[in-house]
Amino acid sequence: MISVGTDLIEIARIRRSLDRYRGFRDRCFTAAEQAYCESRPNPAESYAGRFAGKEAVGKALGFGVARAFAWKEIEIVGRPKPSVRLTGRIGTWAERRGVREIDLSMTHSRELAQAVAVATDA
């Protein structure tokens, strides 16, 4: 089994959410993700990349955003190559589907952040 998910988001949209909604960081990102993003020269770019990464992983798992997974159940970890840590309901969902590995690639330009996730049972 191989499944792919992708997402593309405007960095300005994430920047607005960070500025307008106090709970956005805590609702969507783990403490470790927040620490990493806040350490970067342009935190909104890093938050946008991780947001897109979480969306892409959800899509690759067939869980999707329509099911309202808990954002922090998908954690983007590691540098320089990001990896994915799943917990909670989405971790259980992936385990039941036989997902053994998720490869994640993230990138951004000045305006957009994109992520592609590939979930496999190998």
N, C-alpha and C positions, 0 to 999 in steps of 0.2 A: 504494500500500500504506500503510495506517495500522494500527498495532497499539498497544494500550494495556496497561499494567501498573500495578498498584496494590499497596501494602503498608501495613499498620498494625501498630505494635509498641508494647508498653508501655515507657515510659521507665525504669521501675523494673527491668525485665529487663536493659536495657542497662547501667544503673548497677551492678547485681549483677555482670554480666560484666566491667565495667571494674575493679571492686573485687577480684574473685576470681581472674581469669585474667590473669597478667602479659603474655602474648603477644597478648591480644585486640586491643589497639590496633594493634600492628604487623602482625598478620595481616590485619586488615580495613580499615585506613585508611592512606592515604599520609601522608608527613611533613607535607605542606601541609594536609591535612584535620585532622591531629592538632593542628597549630599553631593553626588557626582554632578548633577546638572547645575547646581548652584556654584560649583567650583570652576565651571567653564566660563570663558570670556563672554559668551552670549548664551545665557541659560535657556532662553526660549527655543533656540535651535535644538539643544539636547533634549529638552522636554518634548518637542515636536517629534523628533526621531523616535523616542521611546513610545510616545503615544501611537505613532504609526506602526511601530513594532508590535505593540500589544494588539492592535486591530488586525494586523496581518496574521499573527499567531492564532487569534480567535477564528479567523476565516479559514486558515489552514486546517484547524481542528474540526471545522464544521460546527463549531459552537456559535460563532457569529455574535455580533453586537446586539442583535434582536433578542437574544436570550438574556441580555443584561448580566453578563458575568461580572464578578467583582474585579475591578481594574487591577487591584493589587495582587490578585491570584496569578497574574502573569508578571513576572519580574525579569527585567532585562539586566543581566549581570556580566561582568568581565570586561576587560580591555586588553589588547586593542580589538580583538574579535568578540563581538557580543554573543552571549549565550542566553538561554531562556531557563528560568526556574518556574515550575508550575506548582501551585498549592490549591487547597480547597476543592470546590466543586469542579473547577476546570481541570485540576490535576487528576481527580477521579475520572472525569469524562475521558481524558486522554489515555489514562491507563486502561479503561474498559475498551477503548478502540484499538488498543495495542500499539500506541505511539511510543516509540523508544527514543527517538531523537528528533529535535527541531533545529534546523539550521536557519539562522537569521542574518540578513544583510540589511543595513540601514545606510542611508546617505541623505545629504541635503544640499540645496543650493541656497542662494540668498533668500528666496521666497518660499521654497517648498521642502518638505521632508518626506522621504519615501522609505518604505520597508517591504521586504519580500521574505516570507517564511515558508520553509519546506518541511513538512512533517513526514516521517517515515517510520515503518515498523521494523527496520533493520538495525 
